[in-house]
Amino acid sequence: MIGKCLIGKTKVKDLLLQKDNRFCVDCNAPNPKWVSANIGVSVCLKCCGVHRSIGSQISKVLFVTLDEWSSDEIDAMIEVGGNSSANYIYEAYFPKGYTKPGPDASHKQ
């Protein structure tokens, strides 16, 4: 079981090294260190807080290297395939002309 978990974590780290996953899925900040394992995306520290605030039943946030990952979390992350795949799904119905906030955007409305 430990061997499978290590192989899975290696696959997740490899996934996060892909071009589209080297930026936060929400704000495009470089070098995100967090993921939403069940959504399958990488997020920066700032956006990690937003994901945590909506609850783990919606977005299960984990630190890439320090948190313990279950095999289900690893499988979910790999299955989604990262930011490109998730953006294809979640951004499919954005209104025309809508742009995502940048790394310096405020969380206040």
Residue pairs with C-beta under 8 A, 6 or more apart in sequence:
1 71
4 71
5 69
5 71
5 74
8 69
8 71
8 74
8 75
8 78
9 69
9 74
11 74
11 78
12 35
12 64
12 69
12 74
12 77
12 78
13 64
13 65
15 21
15 77
15 78
15 81
15 82
16 22
16 32
16 35
16 42
16 64
16 82
18 82
20 82
20 83
20 84
21 32
21 41
21 42
21 82
21 83
21 84
22 30
22 31
22 32
22 42
23 29
23 30
23 32
23 42
23 83
24 30
24 32
24 42
24 43
24 44
24 46
24 47
24 103
25 32
25 41
25 42
25 43
25 47
25 83
25 86
25 87
26 43
26 44
26 47
26 50
26 100
26 101
27 44
27 46
27 47
27 100
27 101
27 102
27 103
27 105
28 100
28 102
28 103
29 44
29 46
29 47
29 103
30 103
31 44
32 42
32 43
32 44
32 47
33 44
33 45
33 63
33 64
33 65
34 42
34 43
34 44
34 45
34 47
34 48
34 51
34 61
34 62
34 63
34 64
35 41
35 42
35 43
35 61
35 62
35 64
35 77
36 43
36 51
36 59
36 60
36 61
37 60
37 61
37 62
37 69
37 73
37 74
37 76
37 77
38 59
38 60
38 73
38 76
39 59
39 60
39 80
39 86
40 76
40 77
40 78
40 79
40 80
40 81
40 82
40 85
40 86
41 80
41 82
41 83
41 86
42 64
42 82
42 83
43 51
43 61
44 103
46 103
46 107
48 61
49 107
50 107
51 58
51 59
51 61
52 59
52 61
60 73
62 69
62 73
80 86
